[in-house]
Amino acid sequence: MDLFESLEELRVTALDELKETEDTSALEAWHSQYLGRKGEVTLQTRSIGKLPREDRPTFGKRVNAIKEELAAVYEDRVQSVRHAELARELEKSAIDVTLPGRPAHTGHLHLTTQTLREIYDIFAKMGFEVYEAPDVELENYNFDLLNIPPYHPARDMWDTFWVDDARLLRTHTSPGQIRVMRERYPAPIRVILPGKCYRYEQITARSEHQFYQVEGLAVGKNITMTDLIGTLAQFTKMFYGPGHKMRVRSSYFPFTEPSIEVDMDCILCGGEGCRVCKHTGWLEIAGAGMVHPVVLENGGYDPDEWSGFAFGPGVERPAMMKYAIDDIRLFYGNDLRFLQQF
């Protein structure tokens, strides 16, 4: 038998064996036997030297043609075997498509967002609109225009995080007062300015270095302290429900005159005293007061003609009171055991 006949017989044998392969391991063995680096078809090229010179090109072309043919048939067989193996695997571990699928766990609004939206709704009913101011604020807006010059000791109370020499993360939402007054002058104003505040202070059960405030501002003619206290009393009644006490005590803020603190009887301890209310039975929920004449003037309003009030309740503390939460750190701990309760 000459080399040409031997080559053709090898081709037929390889094709027949390939048809009999039933799994990927047999396919790999077949490929190694015939088409591998030392495979029988590959090694046929070494026999070219035994042929007459004129037959060598024809034999070499035929070897290459057979290799290409076997490679193509091999790829088709691989696909067929893999499909068969997959079918057997699916049959072995069949999926019952009639069973109900696993439900997707949907999230919900964070308690802080829920509380913010409730506050928005309450003040909307009292005629306030939402005005948003930036978190990164100019030093001039955060301090100077709010009657807190560089030498003022109140700046120590609002030590904060600086972006550069002129910009910082706002320490309170009050800078928005200047922005909205300069934008709306000479119209009357009734807005709330919600947002996050940042301060460099110790984190405790009642204090965080970041927290939300909802600044309130009303500017108009003949606005008095009575209007402020009435607004806050209505808010606490709508937010906490009847049966709770609110008290007002004098305080000091550079941007209001006179200034007050607004406290609620501590719902957590029933007035007996706990770590959240510092064992006083009362918890501060807002600072407030009549807008300082200097601040009115910096906003573009003549304090001889216009007056106004401002208040700044938090969001986390009112929520702590309402939902009996005894540690403000839980709001930002990302513990699903806590968050999923609300």
GUMIMAR-839269 format. One record per residue (C-alpha): x, z, y; residue number from 1. Coordinates in steps of 0.5 Angstrom, whole numbers, plus 500, padded with zeros to 3 digits. Last residue first. Example, Ala and Ser with C-alpha at 12.3 -4.5 7.8 and 13.67 -1.06 7.14 Angstrom:
<node><east>527</east><up>514</up><north>498</north><k>2</k></node>
<node><east>525</east><up>516</up><north>491</north><k>1</k></node>
//
This chain:
<node><east>421</east><up>619</up><north>603</north><k>342</k></node>
<node><east>423</east><up>622</up><north>596</north><k>341</k></node>
<node><east>427</east><up>616</up><north>594</north><k>340</k></node>
<node><east>433</east><up>618</up><north>600</north><k>339</k></node>
<node><east>434</east><up>625</up><north>597</north><k>338</k></node>
<node><east>436</east><up>623</up><north>589</north><k>337</k></node>
<node><east>438</east><up>616</up><north>592</north><k>336</k></node>
<node><east>444</east><up>620</up><north>595</north><k>335</k></node>
<node><east>447</east><up>615</up><north>601</north><k>334</k></node>
<node><east>450</east><up>621</up><north>604</north><k>333</k></node>
<node><east>448</east><up>619</up><north>611</north><k>332</k></node>
<node><east>441</east><up>623</up><north>612</north><k>331</k></node>
<node><east>443</east><up>628</up><north>607</north><k>330</k></node>
<node><east>448</east><up>631</up><north>613</north><k>329</k></node>
<node><east>442</east><up>633</up><north>617</north><k>328</k></node>
<node><east>442</east><up>639</up><north>612</north><k>327</k></node>
<node><east>435</east><up>643</up><north>611</north><k>326</k></node>
<node><east>430</east><up>638</up><north>610</north><k>325</k></node>
<node><east>423</east><up>640</up><north>611</north><k>324</k></node>
<node><east>420</east><up>634</up><north>612</north><k>323</k></node>
<node><east>417</east><up>635</up><north>619</north><k>322</k></node>
<node><east>423</east><up>639</up><north>622</north><k>321</k></node>
<node><east>428</east><up>635</up><north>619</north><k>320</k></node>
<node><east>425</east><up>629</up><north>621</north><k>319</k></node>
<node><east>425</east><up>632</up><north>628</north><k>318</k></node>
<node><east>432</east><up>633</up><north>627</north><k>317</k></node>
<node><east>434</east><up>626</up><north>625</north><k>316</k></node>
<node><east>431</east><up>623</up><north>631</north><k>315</k></node>
<node><east>433</east><up>626</up><north>637</north><k>314</k></node>
<node><east>429</east><up>627</up><north>643</north><k>313</k></node>
<node><east>432</east><up>625</up><north>650</north><k>312</k></node>
<node><east>428</east><up>626</up><north>656</north><k>311</k></node>
<node><east>427</east><up>623</up><north>663</north><k>310</k></node>
<node><east>423</east><up>624</up><north>669</north><k>309</k></node>
<node><east>422</east><up>620</up><north>675</north><k>308</k></node>
<node><east>421</east><up>620</up><north>682</north><k>307</k></node>
<node><east>421</east><up>614</up><north>688</north><k>306</k></node>
<node><east>420</east><up>614</up><north>695</north><k>305</k></node>
<node><east>425</east><up>619</up><north>698</north><k>304</k></node>
<node><east>429</east><up>617</up><north>691</north><k>303</k></node>
<node><east>430</east><up>610</up><north>693</north><k>302</k></node>
<node><east>431</east><up>606</up><north>687</north><k>301</k></node>
<node><east>437</east><up>602</up><north>685</north><k>300</k></node>
<node><east>439</east><up>605</up><north>679</north><k>299</k></node>
<node><east>445</east><up>608</up><north>682</north><k>298</k></node>
<node><east>440</east><up>611</up><north>687</north><k>297</k></node>
<node><east>435</east><up>614</up><north>682</north><k>296</k></node>
<node><east>442</east><up>617</up><north>678</north><k>295</k></node>
<node><east>444</east><up>620</up><north>685</north><k>294</k></node>
<node><east>436</east><up>623</up><north>686</north><k>293</k></node>
<node><east>437</east><up>626</up><north>679</north><k>292</k></node>
<node><east>431</east><up>624</up><north>674</north><k>291</k></node>
<node><east>427</east><up>630</up><north>673</north><k>290</k></node>
<node><east>428</east><up>633</up><north>666</north><k>289</k></node>
<node><east>429</east><up>633</up><north>659</north><k>288</k></node>
<node><east>433</east><up>635</up><north>653</north><k>287</k></node>
<node><east>430</east><up>634</up><north>646</north><k>286</k></node>
<node><east>429</east><up>637</up><north>639</north><k>285</k></node>
<node><east>432</east><up>644</up><north>640</north><k>284</k></node>
<node><east>430</east><up>648</up><north>634</north><k>283</k></node>
<node><east>427</east><up>655</up><north>634</north><k>282</k></node>
<node><east>426</east><up>661</up><north>630</north><k>281</k></node>
<node><east>433</east><up>664</up><north>632</north><k>280</k></node>
<node><east>437</east><up>664</up><north>626</north><k>279</k></node>
<node><east>441</east><up>658</up><north>628</north><k>278</k></node>
<node><east>435</east><up>654</up><north>628</north><k>277</k></node>
<node><east>439</east><up>650</up><north>622</north><k>276</k></node>
<node><east>442</east><up>656</up><north>619</north><k>275</k></node>
<node><east>435</east><up>660</up><north>618</north><k>274</k></node>
<node><east>431</east><up>664</up><north>622</north><k>273</k></node>
<node><east>424</east><up>667</up><north>621</north><k>272</k></node>
<node><east>420</east><up>662</up><north>625</north><k>271</k></node>
<node><east>417</east><up>659</up><north>619</north><k>270</k></node>
<node><east>424</east><up>658</up><north>616</north><k>269</k></node>
<node><east>424</east><up>650</up><north>615</north><k>268</k></node>
<node><east>418</east><up>649</up><north>621</north><k>267</k></node>
<node><east>422</east><up>652</up><north>626</north><k>266</k></node>
<node><east>418</east><up>653</up><north>632</north><k>265</k></node>
<node><east>419</east><up>647</up><north>637</north><k>264</k></node>
<node><east>424</east><up>647</up><north>643</north><k>263</k></node>
<node><east>425</east><up>643</up><north>649</north><k>262</k></node>
<node><east>430</east><up>644</up><north>654</north><k>261</k></node>
<node><east>430</east><up>643</up><north>661</north><k>260</k></node>
<node><east>433</east><up>640</up><north>667</north><k>259</k></node>
<node><east>431</east><up>640</up><north>675</north><k>258</k></node>
<node><east>434</east><up>636</up><north>676</north><k>257</k></node>
<node><east>437</east><up>631</up><north>671</north><k>256</k></node>
<node><east>443</east><up>627</up><north>671</north><k>255</k></node>
<node><east>448</east><up>632</up><north>670</north><k>254</k></node>
<node><east>444</east><up>636</up><north>665</north><k>253</k></node>
<node><east>443</east><up>643</up><north>666</north><k>252</k></node>
<node><east>438</east><up>648</up><north>662</north><k>251</k></node>
<node><east>431</east><up>651</up><north>663</north><k>250</k></node>
<node><east>426</east><up>653</up><north>658</north><k>249</k></node>
<node><east>420</east><up>649</up><north>655</north><k>248</k></node>
<node><east>417</east><up>651</up><north>648</north><k>247</k></node>
<node><east>413</east><up>648</up><north>643</north><k>246</k></node>
<node><east>409</east><up>651</up><north>638</north><k>245</k></node>
<node><east>406</east><up>648</up><north>632</north><k>244</k></node>
<node><east>398</east><up>648</up><north>629</north><k>243</k></node>
<node><east>396</east><up>641</up><north>630</north><k>242</k></node>
<node><east>400</east><up>635</up><north>628</north><k>241</k></node>
<node><east>408</east><up>634</up><north>628</north><k>240</k></node>
<node><east>408</east><up>627</up><north>631</north><k>239</k></node>
<node><east>402</east><up>627</up><north>635</north><k>238</k></node>
<node><east>402</east><up>634</up><north>637</north><k>237</k></node>
<node><east>410</east><up>633</up><north>639</north><k>236</k></node>
<node><east>408</east><up>627</up><north>643</north><k>235</k></node>
<node><east>403</east><up>630</up><north>647</north><k>234</k></node>
<node><east>407</east><up>636</up><north>649</north><k>233</k></node>
<node><east>413</east><up>631</up><north>651</north><k>232</k></node>
<node><east>408</east><up>627</up><north>655</north><k>231</k></node>
<node><east>405</east><up>633</up><north>658</north><k>230</k></node>
<node><east>412</east><up>636</up><north>660</north><k>229</k></node>
<node><east>414</east><up>630</up><north>663</north><k>228</k></node>
<node><east>408</east><up>629</up><north>667</north><k>227</k></node>
<node><east>408</east><up>636</up><north>670</north><k>226</k></node>
<node><east>415</east><up>635</up><north>672</north><k>225</k></node>
<node><east>412</east><up>630</up><north>677</north><k>224</k></node>
<node><east>411</east><up>623</up><north>678</north><k>223</k></node>
<node><east>409</east><up>622</up><north>685</north><k>222</k></node>
<node><east>411</east><up>614</up><north>685</north><k>221</k></node>
<node><east>414</east><up>611</up><north>679</north><k>220</k></node>
<node><east>420</east><up>612</up><north>674</north><k>219</k></node>
<node><east>419</east><up>614</up><north>667</north><k>218</k></node>
<node><east>425</east><up>614</up><north>662</north><k>217</k></node>
<node><east>425</east><up>616</up><north>655</north><k>216</k></node>
<node><east>431</east><up>616</up><north>651</north><k>215</k></node>
<node><east>430</east><up>616</up><north>643</north><k>214</k></node>
<node><east>436</east><up>619</up><north>640</north><k>213</k></node>
<node><east>440</east><up>617</up><north>633</north><k>212</k></node>
<node><east>446</east><up>621</up><north>630</north><k>211</k></node>
<node><east>453</east><up>620</up><north>629</north><k>210</k></node>
<node><east>458</east><up>626</up><north>629</north><k>209</k></node>
<node><east>453</east><up>630</up><north>626</north><k>208</k></node>
<node><east>450</east><up>637</up><north>627</north><k>207</k></node>
<node><east>445</east><up>641</up><north>624</north><k>206</k></node>
<node><east>448</east><up>642</up><north>617</north><k>205</k></node>
<node><east>455</east><up>642</up><north>620</north><k>204</k></node>
<node><east>459</east><up>636</up><north>622</north><k>203</k></node>
<node><east>464</east><up>638</up><north>628</north><k>202</k></node>
<node><east>464</east><up>634</up><north>634</north><k>201</k></node>
<node><east>467</east><up>627</up><north>637</north><k>200</k></node>
<node><east>461</east><up>624</up><north>639</north><k>199</k></node>
<node><east>457</east><up>618</up><north>637</north><k>198</k></node>
<node><east>450</east><up>616</up><north>639</north><k>197</k></node>
<node><east>445</east><up>611</up><north>635</north><k>196</k></node>
<node><east>439</east><up>608</up><north>639</north><k>195</k></node>
<node><east>432</east><up>608</up><north>642</north><k>194</k></node>
<node><east>431</east><up>607</up><north>649</north><k>193</k></node>
<node><east>424</east><up>609</up><north>651</north><k>192</k></node>
<node><east>420</east><up>605</up><north>657</north><k>191</k></node>
<node><east>416</east><up>607</up><north>663</north><k>190</k></node>
<node><east>418</east><up>603</up><north>669</north><k>189</k></node>
<node><east>415</east><up>602</up><north>676</north><k>188</k></node>
<node><east>417</east><up>595</up><north>679</north><k>187</k></node>
<node><east>423</east><up>595</up><north>684</north><k>186</k></node>
<node><east>427</east><up>594</up><north>680</north><k>185</k></node>
<node><east>427</east><up>592</up><north>673</north><k>184</k></node>
<node><east>434</east><up>590</up><north>671</north><k>183</k></node>
<node><east>437</east><up>595</up><north>675</north><k>182</k></node>
<node><east>433</east><up>601</up><north>673</north><k>181</k></node>
<node><east>433</east><up>598</up><north>665</north><k>180</k></node>
<node><east>441</east><up>598</up><north>666</north><k>179</k></node>
<node><east>442</east><up>605</up><north>669</north><k>178</k></node>
<node><east>437</east><up>608</up><north>664</north><k>177</k></node>
<node><east>440</east><up>605</up><north>658</north><k>176</k></node>
<node><east>446</east><up>609</up><north>660</north><k>175</k></node>
<node><east>442</east><up>615</up><north>658</north><k>174</k></node>
<node><east>442</east><up>614</up><north>650</north><k>173</k></node>
<node><east>448</east><up>619</up><north>649</north><k>172</k></node>
<node><east>455</east><up>619</up><north>647</north><k>171</k></node>
<node><east>456</east><up>611</up><north>648</north><k>170</k></node>
<node><east>462</east><up>608</up><north>644</north><k>169</k></node>
<node><east>467</east><up>607</up><north>649</north><k>168</k></node>
<node><east>469</east><up>602</up><north>654</north><k>167</k></node>
<node><east>474</east><up>602</up><north>660</north><k>166</k></node>
<node><east>481</east><up>604</up><north>657</north><k>165</k></node>
<node><east>479</east><up>601</up><north>650</north><k>164</k></node>
<node><east>475</east><up>602</up><north>644</north><k>163</k></node>
<node><east>474</east><up>610</up><north>646</north><k>162</k></node>
<node><east>471</east><up>615</up><north>641</north><k>161</k></node>
<node><east>467</east><up>621</up><north>644</north><k>160</k></node>
<node><east>468</east><up>627</up><north>648</north><k>159</k></node>
<node><east>461</east><up>629</up><north>650</north><k>158</k></node>
<node><east>461</east><up>636</up><north>652</north><k>157</k></node>
<node><east>468</east><up>635</up><north>655</north><k>156</k></node>
<node><east>465</east><up>630</up><north>660</north><k>155</k></node>
<node><east>461</east><up>636</up><north>662</north><k>154</k></node>
<node><east>467</east><up>639</up><north>666</north><k>153</k></node>
<node><east>466</east><up>633</up><north>671</north><k>152</k></node>
<node><east>473</east><up>631</up><north>674</north><k>151</k></node>
<node><east>472</east><up>624</up><north>671</north><k>150</k></node>
<node><east>465</east><up>623</up><north>675</north><k>149</k></node>
<node><east>458</east><up>625</up><north>671</north><k>148</k></node>
<node><east>453</east><up>623</up><north>676</north><k>147</k></node>
<node><east>450</east><up>618</up><north>671</north><k>146</k></node>
<node><east>453</east><up>612</up><north>674</north><k>145</k></node>
<node><east>460</east><up>615</up><north>673</north><k>144</k></node>
<node><east>459</east><up>617</up><north>665</north><k>143</k></node>
<node><east>456</east><up>612</up><north>660</north><k>142</k></node>
<node><east>455</east><up>607</up><north>665</north><k>141</k></node>
<node><east>462</east><up>607</up><north>668</north><k>140</k></node>
<node><east>465</east><up>608</up><north>662</north><k>139</k></node>
<node><east>462</east><up>602</up><north>659</north><k>138</k></node>
<node><east>458</east><up>602</up><north>653</north><k>137</k></node>
<node><east>459</east><up>600</up><north>646</north><k>136</k></node>
<node><east>452</east><up>602</up><north>643</north><k>135</k></node>
<node><east>448</east><up>597</up><north>647</north><k>134</k></node>
<node><east>442</east><up>598</up><north>650</north><k>133</k></node>
<node><east>435</east><up>596</up><north>647</north><k>132</k></node>
<node><east>428</east><up>597</up><north>651</north><k>131</k></node>
<node><east>422</east><up>599</up><north>647</north><k>130</k></node>
<node><east>415</east><up>600</up><north>651</north><k>129</k></node>
<node><east>412</east><up>606</up><north>653</north><k>128</k></node>
<node><east>404</east><up>606</up><north>655</north><k>127</k></node>
<node><east>402</east><up>613</up><north>651</north><k>126</k></node>
<node><east>400</east><up>609</up><north>645</north><k>125</k></node>
<node><east>407</east><up>605</up><north>645</north><k>124</k></node>
<node><east>410</east><up>612</up><north>645</north><k>123</k></node>
<node><east>407</east><up>614</up><north>639</north><k>122</k></node>
<node><east>408</east><up>608</up><north>635</north><k>121</k></node>
<node><east>415</east><up>608</up><north>637</north><k>120</k></node>
<node><east>416</east><up>615</up><north>634</north><k>119</k></node>
<node><east>413</east><up>613</up><north>628</north><k>118</k></node>
<node><east>418</east><up>607</up><north>627</north><k>117</k></node>
<node><east>424</east><up>611</up><north>629</north><k>116</k></node>
<node><east>421</east><up>616</up><north>623</north><k>115</k></node>
<node><east>421</east><up>611</up><north>618</north><k>114</k></node>
<node><east>428</east><up>608</up><north>620</north><k>113</k></node>
<node><east>431</east><up>615</up><north>619</north><k>112</k></node>
<node><east>427</east><up>616</up><north>613</north><k>111</k></node>
<node><east>431</east><up>609</up><north>610</north><k>110</k></node>
<node><east>426</east><up>604</up><north>609</north><k>109</k></node>
<node><east>424</east><up>602</up><north>602</north><k>108</k></node>
<node><east>428</east><up>598</up><north>596</north><k>107</k></node>
<node><east>425</east><up>594</up><north>591</north><k>106</k></node>
<node><east>427</east><up>596</up><north>583</north><k>105</k></node>
<node><east>425</east><up>589</up><north>579</north><k>104</k></node>
<node><east>421</east><up>590</up><north>573</north><k>103</k></node>
<node><east>424</east><up>589</up><north>567</north><k>102</k></node>
<node><east>420</east><up>583</up><north>563</north><k>101</k></node>
<node><east>414</east><up>584</up><north>559</north><k>100</k></node>
<node><east>414</east><up>582</up><north>552</north><k>99</k></node>
<node><east>411</east><up>575</up><north>550</north><k>98</k></node>
<node><east>418</east><up>572</up><north>551</north><k>97</k></node>
<node><east>420</east><up>575</up><north>544</north><k>96</k></node>
<node><east>428</east><up>574</up><north>544</north><k>95</k></node>
<node><east>430</east><up>572</up><north>537</north><k>94</k></node>
<node><east>437</east><up>575</up><north>535</north><k>93</k></node>
<node><east>438</east><up>571</up><north>529</north><k>92</k></node>
<node><east>435</east><up>565</up><north>531</north><k>91</k></node>
<node><east>438</east><up>565</up><north>538</north><k>90</k></node>
<node><east>445</east><up>565</up><north>534</north><k>89</k></node>
<node><east>443</east><up>560</up><north>529</north><k>88</k></node>
<node><east>441</east><up>555</up><north>535</north><k>87</k></node>
<node><east>447</east><up>557</up><north>539</north><k>86</k></node>
<node><east>451</east><up>555</up><north>533</north><k>85</k></node>
<node><east>448</east><up>549</up><north>532</north><k>84</k></node>
<node><east>449</east><up>547</up><north>540</north><k>83</k></node>
<node><east>456</east><up>549</up><north>539</north><k>82</k></node>
<node><east>457</east><up>544</up><north>533</north><k>81</k></node>
<node><east>454</east><up>538</up><north>536</north><k>80</k></node>
<node><east>458</east><up>539</up><north>542</north><k>79</k></node>
<node><east>464</east><up>539</up><north>538</north><k>78</k></node>
<node><east>462</east><up>533</up><north>534</north><k>77</k></node>
<node><east>461</east><up>529</up><north>540</north><k>76</k></node>
<node><east>468</east><up>531</up><north>543</north><k>75</k></node>
<node><east>471</east><up>530</up><north>536</north><k>74</k></node>
<node><east>468</east><up>523</up><north>536</north><k>73</k></node>
<node><east>472</east><up>521</up><north>542</north><k>72</k></node>
<node><east>478</east><up>524</up><north>540</north><k>71</k></node>
<node><east>478</east><up>520</up><north>533</north><k>70</k></node>
<node><east>477</east><up>514</up><north>537</north><k>69</k></node>
<node><east>482</east><up>515</up><north>542</north><k>68</k></node>
<node><east>487</east><up>517</up><north>536</north><k>67</k></node>
<node><east>485</east><up>511</up><north>532</north><k>66</k></node>
<node><east>486</east><up>506</up><north>538</north><k>65</k></node>
<node><east>493</east><up>509</up><north>539</north><k>64</k></node>
<node><east>495</east><up>508</up><north>532</north><k>63</k></node>
<node><east>493</east><up>501</up><north>533</north><k>62</k></node>
<node><east>497</east><up>500</up><north>539</north><k>61</k></node>
<node><east>503</east><up>502</up><north>535</north><k>60</k></node>
<node><east>502</east><up>498</up><north>529</north><k>59</k></node>
<node><east>501</east><up>492</up><north>533</north><k>58</k></node>
<node><east>507</east><up>493</up><north>537</north><k>57</k></node>
<node><east>511</east><up>494</up><north>531</north><k>56</k></node>
<node><east>509</east><up>488</up><north>527</north><k>55</k></node>
<node><east>514</east><up>483</up><north>530</north><k>54</k></node>
<node><east>520</east><up>488</up><north>529</north><k>53</k></node>
<node><east>519</east><up>489</up><north>522</north><k>52</k></node>
<node><east>516</east><up>496</up><north>520</north><k>51</k></node>
<node><east>520</east><up>502</up><north>518</north><k>50</k></node>
<node><east>521</east><up>504</up><north>525</north><k>49</k></node>
<node><east>514</east><up>504</up><north>526</north><k>48</k></node>
<node><east>513</east><up>510</up><north>522</north><k>47</k></node>
<node><east>514</east><up>516</up><north>527</north><k>46</k></node>
<node><east>508</east><up>513</up><north>530</north><k>45</k></node>
<node><east>504</east><up>516</up><north>524</north><k>44</k></node>
<node><east>506</east><up>523</up><north>526</north><k>43</k></node>
<node><east>500</east><up>523</up><north>531</north><k>42</k></node>
<node><east>495</east><up>521</up><north>526</north><k>41</k></node>
<node><east>498</east><up>526</up><north>521</north><k>40</k></node>
<node><east>498</east><up>532</up><north>526</north><k>39</k></node>
<node><east>504</east><up>535</up><north>529</north><k>38</k></node>
<node><east>503</east><up>535</up><north>536</north><k>37</k></node>
<node><east>495</east><up>536</up><north>534</north><k>36</k></node>
<node><east>491</east><up>530</up><north>533</north><k>35</k></node>
<node><east>490</east><up>530</up><north>525</north><k>34</k></node>
<node><east>491</east><up>537</up><north>522</north><k>33</k></node>
<node><east>491</east><up>541</up><north>529</north><k>32</k></node>
<node><east>484</east><up>538</up><north>530</north><k>31</k></node>
<node><east>481</east><up>539</up><north>524</north><k>30</k></node>
<node><east>483</east><up>546</up><north>524</north><k>29</k></node>
<node><east>480</east><up>547</up><north>531</north><k>28</k></node>
<node><east>474</east><up>544</up><north>528</north><k>27</k></node>
<node><east>473</east><up>548</up><north>522</north><k>26</k></node>
<node><east>474</east><up>554</up><north>527</north><k>25</k></node>
<node><east>468</east><up>551</up><north>531</north><k>24</k></node>
<node><east>463</east><up>551</up><north>526</north><k>23</k></node>
<node><east>460</east><up>546</up><north>521</north><k>22</k></node>
<node><east>465</east><up>541</up><north>520</north><k>21</k></node>
<node><east>463</east><up>536</up><north>514</north><k>20</k></node>
<node><east>463</east><up>530</up><north>519</north><k>19</k></node>
<node><east>470</east><up>531</up><north>521</north><k>18</k></node>
<node><east>472</east><up>531</up><north>514</north><k>17</k></node>
<node><east>469</east><up>524</up><north>514</north><k>16</k></node>
<node><east>472</east><up>521</up><north>520</north><k>15</k></node>
<node><east>479</east><up>524</up><north>518</north><k>14</k></node>
<node><east>479</east><up>520</up><north>511</north><k>13</k></node>
<node><east>477</east><up>514</up><north>514</north><k>12</k></node>
<node><east>482</east><up>514</up><north>519</north><k>11</k></node>
<node><east>487</east><up>516</up><north>514</north><k>10</k></node>
<node><east>485</east><up>510</up><north>510</north><k>9</k></node>
<node><east>486</east><up>505</up><north>516</north><k>8</k></node>
<node><east>493</east><up>508</up><north>517</north><k>7</k></node>
<node><east>495</east><up>507</up><north>510</north><k>6</k></node>
<node><east>493</east><up>500</up><north>510</north><k>5</k></node>
<node><east>497</east><up>499</up><north>516</north><k>4</k></node>
<node><east>503</east><up>502</up><north>513</north><k>3</k></node>
<node><east>503</east><up>498</up><north>507</north><k>2</k></node>
<node><east>500</east><up>500</up><north>500</north><k>1</k></node>
//
